[in-house]
Amino acid sequence: MSEKSSHNIQQYTKTGNLIIKNLKHLLAAQHKNLKQYLNLLEKEKAAILSEDMDKISVYIELENRFNTTLTACDKALTNWKKKYQNLVQNQPARDIQEMFTLLQELTEQAYQANTTNKTLVKEKLALMKKELAALPFRSYKVSSPYKKIGTPNFIDISS
């Protein structure tokens, strides 16, 4: 019977090590994703300020892809974090806590950068609307070029 107990403890240790390993791997991946996302947001901000519509559209597409990746990684992280919390029972490792703290800081930075970019886009759009409203409106009468010909007087039916 004691042999069975030691096997369960070894299995628990293997499972615990797997949980910790996967959690650390996901935390590192999410850190990398958020740093790349922050870099993208900086480039997007420069494109917004320069009013380069082609670059803005590319950055928005990339941002949407990043959001999908970040969301998927966050869901996986949530699941592994629950498993980790059940494993450690109120005694988390310091390095993992630091990784979670850094992740929270990066998430906050990304949120702030995203909010800044949205505000800049709204300001640029408001400015553009004012410029469009200030343009003079002229209605042009377009007439048909066939109107000058008039009604035909003679029709050739000899063929």
DABELJO-V752745 format. One record per backbone hydrogen bond with DSSP energy under -1.0 kcal/mol. CO is the residue of the C=O (numbers start at 0). NH is the residue of the N-H. If there is no record, write none. Layout:
# DABELJO-V752745
co:CO nh:NH
co:CO nh:NH
This chain:
# DABELJO-V752745
co:0 nh:4
co:1 nh:5
co:2 nh:6
co:3 nh:7
co:4 nh:8
co:5 nh:9
co:6 nh:10
co:7 nh:11
co:8 nh:12
co:9 nh:13
co:10 nh:14
co:11 nh:15
co:12 nh:16
co:13 nh:17
co:14 nh:18
co:15 nh:19
co:16 nh:20
co:17 nh:21
co:18 nh:22
co:19 nh:23
co:20 nh:24
co:21 nh:25
co:22 nh:26
co:23 nh:27
co:24 nh:28
co:25 nh:29
co:26 nh:30
co:27 nh:31
co:28 nh:32
co:29 nh:33
co:30 nh:34
co:31 nh:35
co:32 nh:36
co:33 nh:37
co:34 nh:38
co:35 nh:39
co:36 nh:40
co:37 nh:41
co:38 nh:42
co:39 nh:43
co:40 nh:44
co:41 nh:45
co:42 nh:46
co:43 nh:47
co:44 nh:48
co:45 nh:49
co:46 nh:51
co:50 nh:52
co:51 nh:55
co:52 nh:56
co:53 nh:57
co:54 nh:58
co:55 nh:59
co:56 nh:60
co:57 nh:61
co:58 nh:62
co:59 nh:63
co:60 nh:64
co:61 nh:65
co:62 nh:66
co:63 nh:67
co:64 nh:68
co:65 nh:69
co:66 nh:70
co:67 nh:71
co:68 nh:72
co:69 nh:73
co:70 nh:74
co:71 nh:75
co:72 nh:76
co:73 nh:77
co:74 nh:78
co:75 nh:79
co:76 nh:80
co:77 nh:81
co:78 nh:82
co:79 nh:83
co:80 nh:84
co:81 nh:85
co:82 nh:86
co:83 nh:87
co:84 nh:88
co:92 nh:96
co:93 nh:97
co:94 nh:98
co:95 nh:99
co:96 nh:100
co:97 nh:101
co:98 nh:102
co:99 nh:103
co:100 nh:104
co:101 nh:105
co:102 nh:106
co:103 nh:107
co:104 nh:108
co:105 nh:109
co:106 nh:110
co:107 nh:111
co:108 nh:112
co:109 nh:113
co:110 nh:114
co:111 nh:115
co:112 nh:116
co:113 nh:117
co:114 nh:118
co:115 nh:119
co:116 nh:120
co:117 nh:121
co:118 nh:122
co:119 nh:123
co:120 nh:124
co:121 nh:125
co:122 nh:126
co:123 nh:127
co:124 nh:128
co:125 nh:129
co:126 nh:130
co:127 nh:131
co:128 nh:132
co:129 nh:133
co:143 nh:146
